[in-house]
Amino acid sequence: MRINELISQFDIWTTNEEEDILKKLKQPRKLSSLSEHDQVRIAYLIRKSLVTKIGHKDPIVVANEKNQN
């Protein structure tokens, strides 16, 4: 039996606060335009591969499409 047969759905756990930030990131936004607290939360979301950071100098962040509900 394969693992894919045992697991019907795979979800990445997020807090309510992270869910709110993901809703804000439906459209690309500059990281510097967000509060410092949101920037820290976005760093966690980047590590979870739920958000993509584009660029090095004044980067833009956007939620990954395959993880949006």
N, C-alpha and C positions, 0 to 999 in steps of 0.2 A: 504494500500500500504506500502511495506517495503522500508527501506532506500536502501537496495541493489538493488532494482528495479529502484530507481531514479538515483543512482550513477553508471555509467557504468565503470568509470575508476578512480582510486585513485592514485595520485602522490604526492610525498613529494618534496616540493620546495627546490632547491639547487642553489647556485650561480655558475657562470662559473668557479670560482676558486675551489670550492668544487668538481665540475665535473672533473676537471683536476686531483685533488688528488685521486678521486675514480678510475680514469684510472690507476694511479700509483700503486694502491693497488689491482690489479687483482691477484697478487701473495703475499703471506704473507711477511711483512717487519718488521724489528725491529723499534720500535718507535724512539729509540735514533739515528737511521741512517738518520732521516728526519730533516729538518731545524726546528728551534723553531717556526717560523710562520706556517709551515705545521702542527706541533704538536698541535697548538691552533685550527686550522681548523679541524683537526681530532677529537679533543674533541667535537666540535660542531656536527660532523657527528656521533659520538658515541651517543650523546644525541638524535639525530634523528633516531637512530637504523639503520643507513646505513653502519656502520663499527663496527666490533667486535674486542675487545681488549682481548688478551689471555695472562694470566700471570700477576704477580704483580711486580716482579723484572726484569727490562729490558723487558717489554712486547712486544709482536708481535701484529701487527694490520693487518686486512684483510677486504676487502669490503664484505658485505653480498651478497650471490649469488642471493637471491630472489629479490634484488633491482637493480641488474645489467641489463642493456639493451643490 
